[in-house]
Amino acid sequence: MSDARDKLLDYINGELLADPTRRAAPDTPLFEDGWIDSLKILKLIAYIELMIGRNIPDEEIVMKNFRTVTVIVEHFGSK
Amino acid sequence: MTTTKEISTDDAMTQLSRLHEWMPSGRETVLGPHMLALVDWVDSKVVEFALKAGASELRVSRLINRSVLERAGYFESFPANIVEESDGGCTPPAACYHCYAKLSSTSLQEPGVWTCMARCGRNEHKEETGRLQAFTMREIVFVGSAAWVRERRQEWTDRILAFAQTLHLVVQLDAATDSFFAVGEARGRKLLQQIKGLKIELRAQMDAKGTPLAISSFNLHEAFFSRRFDFQLADGMEAHSGCVAFGLERWALALALTLGPDQAFNLVEQEQR
């Protein structure tokens, strides 16, 4: 679990946000203050799909599954 | 207030058809006088709510300039929906675009609420009871700080859910989960909208076999339109906007199918007595 969480955090901080002034922690709300925009959400979903080895259906793309990195990993698990 | 009687939606639709009150004709649907009166009755109730909530009513033109829809990003999201007319005008796909155009390049001294109604058109490809190509939409638009707009949306959601329940409509509130046929950034915008719960729909069951259809939606736009149309709050804060939309023919049809045509039409007659 923590491997998947660390991997996702590394991706979000290193590639997705790529902004030294913004560092997401495991429980940082990802969808407040414009951290994730309409392009980044697509990249994030594509990355999670690779991580878990399956497509994510649209119905699963809701706040209760995506609020923070911890929530994402708890909901989707890993491959 | 009306009491419900058991009537199946199929029987109600047969009655509506026999009474010449709901007549599908090719890609259009023609409404008879009682259904039109019911549409107007629903609208009058919504306007009453809006005026009590401090809304200013706007009278808008029949067509909307194509450039307004371009500025609003409509072509990026729903290019296939647009109904183009002549001379750069389009049938509006929703009433509220007129409001953003009106607010363009302004600075608001205080939060504001507006309401307008428009005859709208969309090239709808999905066939469903109540999904019309040409329809009437009443909207309430509110502009202010993020928190203020969010509060207004909640108030309107509660108010209209209670109104629908008073009328004995069988409804549910759901986060919108439109099918994401859009590609690229437009798909990203739709996914963000879904995750953030920006669009909530009030859905009513129109027939026994179909999925419930949205009769109203309660929407947050964050700063999307204020950036696109360059309006802000006087204190320098970024303006957020939200809107509540009513598909008036869908409301009338939901009432006629749920209560039965007689009881639904009686709502209007009771008012006139």
Interface residues (C-beta under 8 A of the other chain):
Chain A: F31 I36 D37 S38 L39 K40 I41 L42 I45 D58 E59 I61 V62 M63 F66
Chain B: A175 T177 S179 F180 E185 A186 R187 G188 R189 L191 L192 Q194 I195 K196 G197
